[in-house]
Amino acid sequence: MDVQGTVDAGFEPVRDAFAGNFERLGERGAAVAVYRDGRKVVDLWAGTRDVGSDVGSDADGDADGDAGDDAGGDVGSDTGVSAPWALDTAQIVRSATKGIAAAVPLLLHQRGQIDLDAPLGTYWPEFKAAGKERVLVRHLLSHRAGVPVLDRPLTPAQAIDGVSGARALAAQGPAWEPGTDHGYHAQTYSWLLSELVARVTGRSIGRWIAEEIARPLGLDFWVGLPAEEAHRVGRIGPVTEPAAVGGALRLRPKRSVSAAYGDPGSLTRRAFGVIDPLPDENDPAYRAAELPASGGISTARALARCYAAMIGPVDGHRLFAPATLTLARTEESAGPDRVLVVHTRFGLGFMLHGPAAPLLGPGSFGHPGRGGSLGFADPETGIALGYVTNGMRKGVTADPRAQALVRAVRSVVAPEGGATPEGGATPEGGAA
């Protein structure tokens, strides 16, 4: 595999792991970037920009416990031939969007514009209806709001119209008493967070990110892809997991997880079915929509640079004050997830390191995207990593390609292995 880009001395294991993903793990097109202490030390890309129509189908993924939060429609180029991945290639990063989007309410709090302990209805009065008057802003960000499902699913057109999602959530009641438990708000997070930001700032969340985060930091990251940038974005699609190598066992979903995904009436299935039929993520209209739960488009470089700016200065720009950084990675929710079934850990808007979401170490925070993408930061080591791919595999957290890169980084920054223990793997299809 012809790997392009640069690696600083000492970080060569990351390049080796990245190349190994193509050789052993079925990677088609991808990029990875790593910052350390605000400076870029890894910037690599390889493969093809588009998955291509010759890739194995995963059309039955939803029936096998993989009705993910970010499931896509038809994929692949018309000819099966794709241009090479380039320096500026970007991809949809699915739920890795959530981590960057979570920076918005935290920065608004940092500026004194949002009270995390205020009822969401303080800013969005209509949301108080049907027993939701005690939902706090903090609950929204930590997946404790109790509204991961919709009483009536939205069509793909309604999901991106900027009105229907928020209106439906405001009118309906919660699935559990808000604040008492947590469950992953896979797609409804888009409309909850978008409406909050619009009510507080008068700007859409995509515009706020563009003006207050992406532009100052020079990020190729969009929630709502501008038409003039569409030529840079590759097509994603499902890829078949390669056969186990060397007799290794392939993890399968736990029975409870498979049952939850297979039950049409479960919170799991309903949370992942709030858009019906599933949208085509390669559709220009979908890419142009502002869906901060799953519709962000980014380069690996932008993910890593943004997380680097959350934990320290990057070319003179820093996003989080120390108190805000503490908020981002302080545990708010932990234990069995009412939607994902497995144990999950959340701070305010970010997944935290643990068995369900293995990052670099105990203090790491970030967010994966179903299929493979990943962005996170680890303040203790000064590391920020971004990984994007066009090949969507089953499951979300602990994607083997992303984990190979994390292990390589760990071998560089914590070679003894004791300071930043790796979390356990998540069963295939066991998370969103």
Sequence and secondary structure as in RCSB ss.txt:
>XXXX:A:sequence
MDVQGTVDAGFEPVRDAFAGNFERLGERGAAVAVYRDGRKVVDLWAGTRDVGSDVGSDADGDADGDAGDDAGGDV
GSDTGVSAPWALDTAQIVRSATKGIAAAVPLLLHQRGQIDLDAPLGTYWPEFKAAGKERVLVRHLLSHRAGVPVL
DRPLTPAQAIDGVSGARALAAQGPAWEPGTDHGYHAQTYSWLLSELVARVTGRSIGRWIAEEIARPLGLDFWVGL
PAEEAHRVGRIGPVTEPAAVGGALRLRPKRSVSAAYGDPGSLTRRAFGVIDPLPDENDPAYRAAELPASGGISTA
RALARCYAAMIGPVDGHRLFAPATLTLARTEESAGPDRVLVVHTRFGLGFMLHGPAAPLLGPGSFGHPGRGGSLG
FADPETGIALGYVTNGMRKGVTADPRAQALVRAVRSVVAPEGGATPEGGATPEGGAA
>XXXX:A:secstr
   EEEE TT HHHHHHHHHHHHHS   EEEEEEEETTEEEEEEEEEBSS  TTS   TTGGGGT   TT     
S SSS   B  TT BEE GGGHHHHHHHHHHHHHHTTS  TTSBHHHH GGGGTTTTTT BHHHHHTT SS SS 
SS B HHHHTSSSHHHHHHHHS  SS TTS     TTHHHHHHHHHHHHHHSS HHHHHIIIIIHHHT  EESS 
 GGGGGGB   EE      STT       HHHHHHHH TTSHHHHHTTSBSS   TTSHHHHHS  TTT  EE H
HHHHHHHHHHHS BTTB    HHHHHHHHS  EEEE TTT SEEEE SSSEESBTTB  SSTT EEEE TTS EE
EEETTTTEEEEEEESEE S STT HHHHHHHHHHHHHH TTSSSS       TT   
